Amino acid sequence: MTSYDRVLSVFNQSTLDKIPIHHIGVSSKVASLLLGREAYVGGGIQQWREARALWEGRDAYQEFLERSFEDALEISDIFNMDLVRATYWRLPIKPSKKIDDYTFLYGDENKWLIRRLNPETEIFDIIAEYPPKGNITFEDLERELNVEERRIEEYNPTPEDFKEVLMFLRRLDNEKALRVSAGGVSIPLDTLWLEAVYLRPDLVKRYLNIQVNRAIKDITVLARLGVKIIFGGGDLANDKGPIYSPRVFRDFLLPSIKRITDVCHKLGIFYLFGSDGNLWPIAQELFIESGIDGYYEIDRKAGMDLKRLRINHPQLVLIGNISSYTLHVGSINEVIKETLDCLETAKNFGGIIVGCSNYIVPQTPLENVIAMIETINKYR
């Protein structure tokens, strides 16, 4: 079987020749150690690289894009991924000012923010902004929603807007499956939006409606290009459970997710939802009633057990469950044991794509990563 056939067989519940592999993401530092040179993959560090390239001009930006695409493919080959992540974090907005090598300002005198890269953590974080978040009111949110609603009404994407996706589909040529990110839907996990759930639910519903309308327009075009698998969702939980109550999920998120999955199924696309954390309190709503086809970022440390998920939700494609925490702080033997457990569950139950459930963080020991790769290659 080709990697493409192998991944589609998981979704179609067909027979496999071996377990398919997909790792959610890998830091630039770990990828660089594996490649023996600086790797243009990762999280915030890729956003910083994009800011630097945009600041330096067209040629630098084109070089950034080309190198990012090639490195993403090369690192997926090193990990023997059947389902390829071809793009990492992006921030395609040209900064207004370069403050120093690691720091850029975005915006103007009326509204701005400053981002700075921490090379050790590879996070390109907001360190200052105006107006300060604490000064933003519900009225400010409403004004922003008014603008975004007008924008989404006028938004009519074409295949040209997804030329990178089309390029990768042609490059992979049905030899490997392509992971495409779209259809994100979430309530922002900051104080004002969480207060709005109870004090101004109309604003939250409008915000979710904007996300759903964009998702439907994007996915409709992506289906025309031949995309089969959409990675959507949005973080909503920690180790203890969802940040907001199951009732809030049912009232706000569930109808939004279902609108997206209904469109995906009409178009012949599989829709996956991703979130860290303990999702058991909303398992009925998220894993069954929403109609999602798959679940990724399966957080073993938060109690999301692969075998229990497979038994309770046999219709759901599961991706991951090797913990990035174990890779980061565990021993080689612990990494091997956890990897073998995932592979064994996948072989016994089916419907599983094995891999690291979240980012392989910069501080991860290379010997742990190699132990995972070698165990997968030997026993898959």
C-alpha beads as a LAMMPS data file, in Angstrom:
LAMMPS data file: protein, C-alpha beads

380 atoms
379 bonds

1 atom types
1 bond types

-500.0 500.0 xlo xhi
-500.0 500.0 ylo yhi
-500.0 500.0 zlo zhi

Masses

1 110.0

Atoms # bond

1 1 1 0.000 0.000 0.000
2 1 1 1.075 3.590 -0.518
3 1 1 1.019 5.905 2.492
4 1 1 -1.998 7.642 0.947
5 1 1 -3.891 4.340 0.629
6 1 1 -2.900 3.391 4.165
7 1 1 -4.282 6.600 5.697
8 1 1 -7.520 6.522 3.687
9 1 1 -7.972 2.865 4.656
10 1 1 -8.020 3.893 8.325
11 1 1 -10.869 6.322 7.650
12 1 1 -12.710 3.789 5.487
13 1 1 -12.145 1.000 8.058
14 1 1 -10.351 -1.184 5.505
15 1 1 -7.523 -3.690 5.928
16 1 1 -3.999 -2.303 6.476
17 1 1 -0.550 -3.644 5.652
18 1 1 0.989 -1.736 8.586
19 1 1 0.115 1.019 11.061
20 1 1 0.127 4.539 9.552
21 1 1 2.146 7.277 11.269
22 1 1 1.592 10.980 11.867
23 1 1 3.278 13.250 14.420
24 1 1 1.407 16.456 15.192
25 1 1 4.496 18.683 15.113
26 1 1 8.200 18.970 15.799
27 1 1 10.232 21.874 17.129
28 1 1 12.922 23.495 15.017
29 1 1 15.655 22.444 17.458
30 1 1 14.799 18.749 17.366
31 1 1 14.305 18.799 13.596
32 1 1 17.623 20.611 13.181
33 1 1 19.424 17.919 15.180
34 1 1 17.876 15.245 12.981
35 1 1 18.681 17.054 9.728
36 1 1 22.146 18.220 10.795
37 1 1 21.313 21.837 9.891
38 1 1 18.812 24.538 10.827
39 1 1 15.335 23.268 10.025
40 1 1 12.583 25.674 8.995
41 1 1 9.779 23.989 10.931
42 1 1 8.317 24.554 14.381
43 1 1 5.935 26.898 16.152
44 1 1 6.567 30.515 17.103
45 1 1 10.068 30.401 15.665
46 1 1 8.532 29.946 12.217
47 1 1 6.362 33.014 12.787
48 1 1 9.506 34.945 13.712
49 1 1 11.314 33.673 10.622
50 1 1 8.376 34.814 8.521
51 1 1 8.424 38.253 10.149
52 1 1 12.155 38.553 9.474
53 1 1 11.743 37.451 5.859
54 1 1 8.862 39.838 5.211
55 1 1 10.908 42.672 6.691
56 1 1 13.907 41.855 4.487
57 1 1 11.955 41.855 1.223
58 1 1 10.465 39.762 -1.557
59 1 1 13.495 37.580 -2.301
60 1 1 14.033 36.766 1.380
61 1 1 10.355 35.907 1.745
62 1 1 10.353 33.598 -1.252
63 1 1 13.435 31.847 0.139
64 1 1 11.670 31.449 3.504
65 1 1 8.630 29.845 1.842
66 1 1 10.629 27.463 -0.308
67 1 1 12.912 26.389 2.523
68 1 1 9.984 25.918 4.920
69 1 1 8.147 23.697 2.449
70 1 1 11.190 21.558 1.654
71 1 1 12.175 21.136 5.308
72 1 1 8.636 20.124 6.304
73 1 1 8.688 17.386 3.675
74 1 1 12.182 16.240 4.602
75 1 1 11.400 15.996 8.298
76 1 1 8.224 14.037 7.533
77 1 1 10.389 11.562 5.594
78 1 1 12.795 11.167 8.526
79 1 1 9.822 10.302 10.757
80 1 1 8.350 8.034 8.031
81 1 1 5.020 9.841 8.225
82 1 1 2.195 8.530 6.062
83 1 1 0.127 11.643 6.763
84 1 1 2.304 14.684 6.031
85 1 1 2.312 18.037 7.769
86 1 1 3.534 20.335 5.006
87 1 1 3.206 23.696 6.766
88 1 1 3.956 24.775 10.316
89 1 1 2.954 27.930 12.201
90 1 1 2.506 31.001 10.033
91 1 1 2.071 34.753 10.551
92 1 1 1.952 36.252 7.036
93 1 1 1.693 39.878 8.224
94 1 1 4.546 42.277 7.527
95 1 1 5.773 43.987 10.726
96 1 1 5.583 47.763 10.950
97 1 1 8.933 48.032 12.710
98 1 1 11.946 45.909 13.573
99 1 1 13.005 46.669 17.160
100 1 1 15.905 44.198 17.340
101 1 1 16.836 40.822 15.861
102 1 1 14.194 39.000 17.899
103 1 1 11.524 41.693 18.303
104 1 1 8.988 43.167 15.867
105 1 1 6.118 45.644 16.167
106 1 1 2.839 45.142 14.301
107 1 1 0.138 47.770 13.767
108 1 1 0.000 51.551 14.073
109 1 1 -0.353 54.221 16.743
110 1 1 -4.043 53.385 17.252
111 1 1 -3.637 49.646 17.709
112 1 1 -0.359 47.740 17.958
113 1 1 1.405 44.801 19.521
114 1 1 5.028 43.748 19.979
115 1 1 6.201 40.149 19.560
116 1 1 9.561 38.811 20.745
117 1 1 11.145 35.406 20.064
118 1 1 12.498 33.362 22.940
119 1 1 15.103 31.190 21.158
120 1 1 15.100 28.583 23.935
121 1 1 11.346 27.934 23.965
122 1 1 10.845 28.914 20.282
123 1 1 7.818 31.009 21.305
124 1 1 7.173 34.283 19.433
125 1 1 5.089 35.821 22.163
126 1 1 3.209 39.113 22.538
127 1 1 5.108 41.129 25.166
128 1 1 3.168 44.430 24.888
129 1 1 0.067 45.709 23.133
130 1 1 -2.182 48.737 22.840
131 1 1 -4.905 49.063 23.882
132 1 1 -4.092 46.745 26.806
133 1 1 -6.324 43.682 27.000
134 1 1 -7.586 44.732 30.407
135 1 1 -9.072 47.860 28.860
136 1 1 -11.074 46.046 26.162
137 1 1 -14.843 45.990 26.745
138 1 1 -17.818 44.125 25.320
139 1 1 -18.483 47.204 23.210
140 1 1 -15.008 46.852 21.692
141 1 1 -15.710 43.206 20.890
142 1 1 -18.985 44.167 19.250
143 1 1 -17.281 46.738 17.032
144 1 1 -14.702 44.150 15.977
145 1 1 -17.435 41.629 15.224
146 1 1 -19.249 44.169 13.057
147 1 1 -16.099 44.545 10.959
148 1 1 -15.435 40.796 10.768
149 1 1 -19.015 40.020 9.771
150 1 1 -18.746 42.405 6.843
151 1 1 -15.427 40.833 5.862
152 1 1 -16.701 37.270 5.986
153 1 1 -19.754 38.199 3.952
154 1 1 -17.454 39.539 1.231
155 1 1 -14.968 36.658 1.569
156 1 1 -15.084 34.418 -1.486
157 1 1 -11.974 32.224 -1.607
158 1 1 -10.760 30.682 -4.854
159 1 1 -8.262 27.899 -5.612
160 1 1 -5.625 30.631 -5.999
161 1 1 -5.952 31.354 -2.260
162 1 1 -4.821 27.767 -1.586
163 1 1 -2.024 27.509 -4.129
164 1 1 0.326 26.081 -1.485
165 1 1 -2.132 23.257 -0.784
166 1 1 -2.439 22.551 -4.504
167 1 1 1.349 22.562 -4.858
168 1 1 1.716 19.957 -2.126
169 1 1 -1.068 17.777 -3.483
170 1 1 0.762 17.692 -6.798
171 1 1 4.108 17.126 -5.082
172 1 1 2.838 14.193 -3.017
173 1 1 0.928 12.816 -6.029
174 1 1 -1.257 10.472 -3.946
175 1 1 1.832 8.731 -2.570
176 1 1 1.313 10.285 0.852
177 1 1 -1.733 11.872 2.461
178 1 1 -1.719 15.616 3.122
179 1 1 -2.809 17.174 6.388
180 1 1 -4.682 20.434 5.725
181 1 1 -5.605 22.808 8.556
182 1 1 -9.000 24.519 8.185
183 1 1 -12.303 24.682 9.966
184 1 1 -10.973 25.893 13.305
185 1 1 -13.745 26.722 15.766
186 1 1 -13.310 27.795 19.387
187 1 1 -14.195 30.265 22.107
188 1 1 -11.080 32.291 23.017
189 1 1 -9.811 31.207 26.418
190 1 1 -9.318 34.684 27.844
191 1 1 -11.243 36.354 30.644
192 1 1 -13.402 38.720 28.590
193 1 1 -14.651 36.061 26.170
194 1 1 -15.357 33.620 28.990
195 1 1 -17.318 36.338 30.775
196 1 1 -19.194 36.982 27.536
197 1 1 -20.432 33.373 27.561
198 1 1 -22.633 34.321 30.517
199 1 1 -23.052 38.079 30.172
200 1 1 -23.133 38.542 26.381
201 1 1 -23.813 35.147 24.782
202 1 1 -24.952 36.923 21.619
203 1 1 -21.356 38.054 21.003
204 1 1 -20.008 34.526 21.424
205 1 1 -22.568 33.107 19.006
206 1 1 -21.735 35.771 16.445
207 1 1 -18.027 35.034 16.802
208 1 1 -18.577 31.321 16.316
209 1 1 -20.819 31.989 13.334
210 1 1 -18.005 33.960 11.663
211 1 1 -15.637 31.029 12.157
212 1 1 -18.155 28.534 10.784
213 1 1 -18.949 30.647 7.727
214 1 1 -15.237 30.970 6.936
215 1 1 -14.740 27.240 7.482
216 1 1 -17.555 26.332 5.106
217 1 1 -16.253 28.655 2.382
218 1 1 -12.675 27.378 2.760
219 1 1 -13.614 23.706 2.888
220 1 1 -15.842 24.012 -0.175
221 1 1 -12.864 25.231 -2.211
222 1 1 -10.463 22.710 -0.662
223 1 1 -12.822 19.891 -1.658
224 1 1 -12.618 21.049 -5.277
225 1 1 -8.814 20.777 -5.051
226 1 1 -9.018 17.153 -3.911
227 1 1 -8.386 17.573 -0.169
228 1 1 -9.736 14.637 1.825
229 1 1 -8.687 15.269 5.439
230 1 1 -9.281 18.502 7.386
231 1 1 -7.610 19.161 10.739
232 1 1 -9.882 21.556 12.623
233 1 1 -11.043 22.099 16.172
234 1 1 -9.573 24.344 18.848
235 1 1 -8.113 24.090 22.363
236 1 1 -10.758 24.006 25.084
237 1 1 -9.415 21.939 27.980
238 1 1 -6.582 21.282 30.417
239 1 1 -5.597 18.190 32.431
240 1 1 -8.630 18.577 34.721
241 1 1 -11.242 18.942 31.996
242 1 1 -12.870 21.538 29.722
243 1 1 -12.246 25.190 30.629
244 1 1 -15.978 25.816 30.437
245 1 1 -18.895 23.571 31.392
246 1 1 -20.340 20.761 29.267
247 1 1 -23.516 22.830 29.018
248 1 1 -21.577 25.696 27.420
249 1 1 -20.029 23.241 24.969
250 1 1 -23.439 21.818 24.106
251 1 1 -25.104 25.222 23.701
252 1 1 -22.324 27.016 21.823
253 1 1 -19.716 24.695 20.287
254 1 1 -21.747 21.627 19.388
255 1 1 -24.067 23.347 16.859
256 1 1 -21.070 25.098 15.273
257 1 1 -19.027 21.903 14.889
258 1 1 -22.031 20.041 13.513
259 1 1 -22.569 22.658 10.806
260 1 1 -18.980 22.118 9.661
261 1 1 -19.107 18.312 9.765
262 1 1 -22.401 18.275 7.829
263 1 1 -20.808 20.279 5.005
264 1 1 -17.660 18.135 5.051
265 1 1 -19.658 14.941 4.729
266 1 1 -21.673 16.302 1.821
267 1 1 -18.373 17.108 0.104
268 1 1 -16.757 13.748 0.880
269 1 1 -14.248 15.167 3.364
270 1 1 -13.216 13.789 6.757
271 1 1 -13.234 16.387 9.553
272 1 1 -10.991 15.964 12.609
273 1 1 -11.172 17.891 15.875
274 1 1 -8.068 18.600 17.953
275 1 1 -7.636 19.786 21.522
276 1 1 -5.269 19.043 24.374
277 1 1 -6.597 18.152 27.789
278 1 1 -9.191 15.902 29.390
279 1 1 -12.225 15.753 27.085
280 1 1 -14.090 12.903 28.782
281 1 1 -16.735 15.236 30.329
282 1 1 -17.868 16.187 26.800
283 1 1 -17.173 12.852 25.078
284 1 1 -20.820 12.211 24.164
285 1 1 -21.231 15.622 22.579
286 1 1 -17.836 15.885 20.867
287 1 1 -17.132 12.329 19.803
288 1 1 -20.670 11.237 18.858
289 1 1 -23.241 14.005 18.472
290 1 1 -20.988 16.443 16.579
291 1 1 -20.390 13.988 13.731
292 1 1 -16.604 14.451 13.678
293 1 1 -14.667 11.717 11.900
294 1 1 -11.491 11.852 13.956
295 1 1 -9.750 13.205 17.024
296 1 1 -6.123 14.303 17.348
297 1 1 -3.863 15.797 20.039
298 1 1 -4.979 12.858 22.210
299 1 1 -3.547 13.871 25.577
300 1 1 -2.403 10.711 27.366
301 1 1 -1.151 12.704 30.367
302 1 1 -4.647 14.187 30.811
303 1 1 -6.248 10.739 30.867
304 1 1 -7.239 10.352 27.212
305 1 1 -6.421 6.659 26.888
306 1 1 -6.189 5.247 23.369
307 1 1 -7.687 1.847 24.202
308 1 1 -10.624 3.299 26.140
309 1 1 -11.307 5.748 23.312
310 1 1 -11.190 2.957 20.724
311 1 1 -13.605 0.749 22.704
312 1 1 -16.061 3.534 23.568
313 1 1 -15.964 5.242 20.152
314 1 1 -15.246 2.628 17.469
315 1 1 -16.396 4.973 14.695
316 1 1 -13.727 7.579 15.485
317 1 1 -10.322 7.744 13.792
318 1 1 -7.709 8.430 16.490
319 1 1 -4.361 10.112 15.841
320 1 1 -1.467 10.116 18.306
321 1 1 -1.247 9.190 22.006
322 1 1 2.539 9.036 22.298
323 1 1 2.920 11.811 24.853
324 1 1 5.209 14.740 24.118
325 1 1 5.669 14.885 27.923
326 1 1 7.091 11.344 27.966
327 1 1 9.381 12.182 25.054
328 1 1 10.525 15.302 26.896
329 1 1 11.163 14.006 30.423
330 1 1 10.859 10.225 30.231
331 1 1 13.603 7.621 29.955
332 1 1 14.366 5.782 26.724
333 1 1 12.650 2.691 28.147
334 1 1 9.539 4.703 29.005
335 1 1 9.427 6.117 25.467
336 1 1 9.759 2.633 23.969
337 1 1 7.081 1.214 26.272
338 1 1 4.596 3.985 25.444
339 1 1 5.272 3.724 21.711
340 1 1 4.782 -0.052 21.778
341 1 1 1.534 0.363 23.723
342 1 1 0.139 2.666 21.019
343 1 1 1.254 0.339 18.218
344 1 1 -0.250 -2.697 19.961
345 1 1 -3.576 -0.932 20.498
346 1 1 -3.623 0.145 16.850
347 1 1 -2.965 -3.410 15.666
348 1 1 -5.565 -4.939 17.977
349 1 1 -8.380 -2.464 17.426
350 1 1 -7.763 -0.614 14.152
351 1 1 -8.854 2.920 13.274
352 1 1 -5.676 4.459 14.695
353 1 1 -2.812 6.518 13.254
354 1 1 0.061 6.383 15.740
355 1 1 2.351 9.307 16.570
356 1 1 3.278 12.004 19.046
357 1 1 0.085 13.721 20.128
358 1 1 1.521 17.205 20.252
359 1 1 4.718 19.142 19.636
360 1 1 8.040 17.474 20.158
361 1 1 9.345 20.380 22.233
362 1 1 12.818 21.972 21.841
363 1 1 14.180 20.489 25.079
364 1 1 13.340 16.895 24.081
365 1 1 16.438 14.635 24.241
366 1 1 17.396 13.469 20.758
367 1 1 17.953 9.908 22.014
368 1 1 14.281 9.731 23.048
369 1 1 13.140 10.851 19.611
370 1 1 15.393 8.317 17.923
371 1 1 14.109 5.582 20.248
372 1 1 10.529 6.399 19.217
373 1 1 11.392 6.433 15.501
374 1 1 13.298 3.143 15.675
375 1 1 10.550 1.433 17.696
376 1 1 7.907 2.534 15.209
377 1 1 9.970 1.434 12.215
378 1 1 10.614 -1.983 13.766
379 1 1 7.160 -2.858 15.117
380 1 1 4.582 -0.981 13.030

Bonds

1 1 1 2
2 1 2 3
3 1 3 4
4 1 4 5
5 1 5 6
6 1 6 7
7 1 7 8
8 1 8 9
9 1 9 10
10 1 10 11
11 1 11 12
12 1 12 13
13 1 13 14
14 1 14 15
15 1 15 16
16 1 16 17
17 1 17 18
18 1 18 19
19 1 19 20
20 1 20 21
21 1 21 22
22 1 22 23
23 1 23 24
24 1 24 25
25 1 25 26
26 1 26 27
27 1 27 28
28 1 28 29
29 1 29 30
30 1 30 31
31 1 31 32
32 1 32 33
33 1 33 34
34 1 34 35
35 1 35 36
36 1 36 37
37 1 37 38
38 1 38 39
39 1 39 40
40 1 40 41
41 1 41 42
42 1 42 43
43 1 43 44
44 1 44 45
45 1 45 46
46 1 46 47
47 1 47 48
48 1 48 49
49 1 49 50
50 1 50 51
51 1 51 52
52 1 52 53
53 1 53 54
54 1 54 55
55 1 55 56
56 1 56 57
57 1 57 58
58 1 58 59
59 1 59 60
60 1 60 61
61 1 61 62
62 1 62 63
63 1 63 64
64 1 64 65
65 1 65 66
66 1 66 67
67 1 67 68
68 1 68 69
69 1 69 70
70 1 70 71
71 1 71 72
72 1 72 73
73 1 73 74
74 1 74 75
75 1 75 76
76 1 76 77
77 1 77 78
78 1 78 79
79 1 79 80
80 1 80 81
81 1 81 82
82 1 82 83
83 1 83 84
84 1 84 85
85 1 85 86
86 1 86 87
87 1 87 88
88 1 88 89
89 1 89 90
90 1 90 91
91 1 91 92
92 1 92 93
93 1 93 94
94 1 94 95
95 1 95 96
96 1 96 97
97 1 97 98
98 1 98 99
99 1 99 100
100 1 100 101
101 1 101 102
102 1 102 103
103 1 103 104
104 1 104 105
105 1 105 106
106 1 106 107
107 1 107 108
108 1 108 109
109 1 109 110
110 1 110 111
111 1 111 112
112 1 112 113
113 1 113 114
114 1 114 115
115 1 115 116
116 1 116 117
117 1 117 118
118 1 118 119
119 1 119 120
120 1 120 121
121 1 121 122
122 1 122 123
123 1 123 124
124 1 124 125
125 1 125 126
126 1 126 127
127 1 127 128
128 1 128 129
129 1 129 130
130 1 130 131
131 1 131 132
132 1 132 133
133 1 133 134
134 1 134 135
135 1 135 136
136 1 136 137
137 1 137 138
138 1 138 139
139 1 139 140
140 1 140 141
141 1 141 142
142 1 142 143
143 1 143 144
144 1 144 145
145 1 145 146
146 1 146 147
147 1 147 148
148 1 148 149
149 1 149 150
150 1 150 151
151 1 151 152
152 1 152 153
153 1 153 154
154 1 154 155
155 1 155 156
156 1 156 157
157 1 157 158
158 1 158 159
159 1 159 160
160 1 160 161
161 1 161 162
162 1 162 163
163 1 163 164
164 1 164 165
165 1 165 166
166 1 166 167
167 1 167 168
168 1 168 169
169 1 169 170
170 1 170 171
171 1 171 172
172 1 172 173
173 1 173 174
174 1 174 175
175 1 175 176
176 1 176 177
177 1 177 178
178 1 178 179
179 1 179 180
180 1 180 181
181 1 181 182
182 1 182 183
183 1 183 184
184 1 184 185
185 1 185 186
186 1 186 187
187 1 187 188
188 1 188 189
189 1 189 190
190 1 190 191
191 1 191 192
192 1 192 193
193 1 193 194
194 1 194 195
195 1 195 196
196 1 196 197
197 1 197 198
198 1 198 199
199 1 199 200
200 1 200 201
201 1 201 202
202 1 202 203
203 1 203 204
204 1 204 205
205 1 205 206
206 1 206 207
207 1 207 208
208 1 208 209
209 1 209 210
210 1 210 211
211 1 211 212
212 1 212 213
213 1 213 214
214 1 214 215
215 1 215 216
216 1 216 217
217 1 217 218
218 1 218 219
219 1 219 220
220 1 220 221
221 1 221 222
222 1 222 223
223 1 223 224
224 1 224 225
225 1 225 226
226 1 226 227
227 1 227 228
228 1 228 229
229 1 229 230
230 1 230 231
231 1 231 232
232 1 232 233
233 1 233 234
234 1 234 235
235 1 235 236
236 1 236 237
237 1 237 238
238 1 238 239
239 1 239 240
240 1 240 241
241 1 241 242
242 1 242 243
243 1 243 244
244 1 244 245
245 1 245 246
246 1 246 247
247 1 247 248
248 1 248 249
249 1 249 250
250 1 250 251
251 1 251 252
252 1 252 253
253 1 253 254
254 1 254 255
255 1 255 256
256 1 256 257
257 1 257 258
258 1 258 259
259 1 259 260
260 1 260 261
261 1 261 262
262 1 262 263
263 1 263 264
264 1 264 265
265 1 265 266
266 1 266 267
267 1 267 268
268 1 268 269
269 1 269 270
270 1 270 271
271 1 271 272
272 1 272 273
273 1 273 274
274 1 274 275
275 1 275 276
276 1 276 277
277 1 277 278
278 1 278 279
279 1 279 280
280 1 280 281
281 1 281 282
282 1 282 283
283 1 283 284
284 1 284 285
285 1 285 286
286 1 286 287
287 1 287 288
288 1 288 289
289 1 289 290
290 1 290 291
291 1 291 292
292 1 292 293
293 1 293 294
294 1 294 295
295 1 295 296
296 1 296 297
297 1 297 298
298 1 298 299
299 1 299 300
300 1 300 301
301 1 301 302
302 1 302 303
303 1 303 304
304 1 304 305
305 1 305 306
306 1 306 307
307 1 307 308
308 1 308 309
309 1 309 310
310 1 310 311
311 1 311 312
312 1 312 313
313 1 313 314
314 1 314 315
315 1 315 316
316 1 316 317
317 1 317 318
318 1 318 319
319 1 319 320
320 1 320 321
321 1 321 322
322 1 322 323
323 1 323 324
324 1 324 325
325 1 325 326
326 1 326 327
327 1 327 328
328 1 328 329
329 1 329 330
330 1 330 331
331 1 331 332
332 1 332 333
333 1 333 334
334 1 334 335
335 1 335 336
336 1 336 337
337 1 337 338
338 1 338 339
339 1 339 340
340 1 340 341
341 1 341 342
342 1 342 343
343 1 343 344
344 1 344 345
345 1 345 346
346 1 346 347
347 1 347 348
348 1 348 349
349 1 349 350
350 1 350 351
351 1 351 352
352 1 352 353
353 1 353 354
354 1 354 355
355 1 355 356
356 1 356 357
357 1 357 358
358 1 358 359
359 1 359 360
360 1 360 361
361 1 361 362
362 1 362 363
363 1 363 364
364 1 364 365
365 1 365 366
366 1 366 367
367 1 367 368
368 1 368 369
369 1 369 370
370 1 370 371
371 1 371 372
372 1 372 373
373 1 373 374
374 1 374 375
375 1 375 376
376 1 376 377
377 1 377 378
378 1 378 379
379 1 379 380
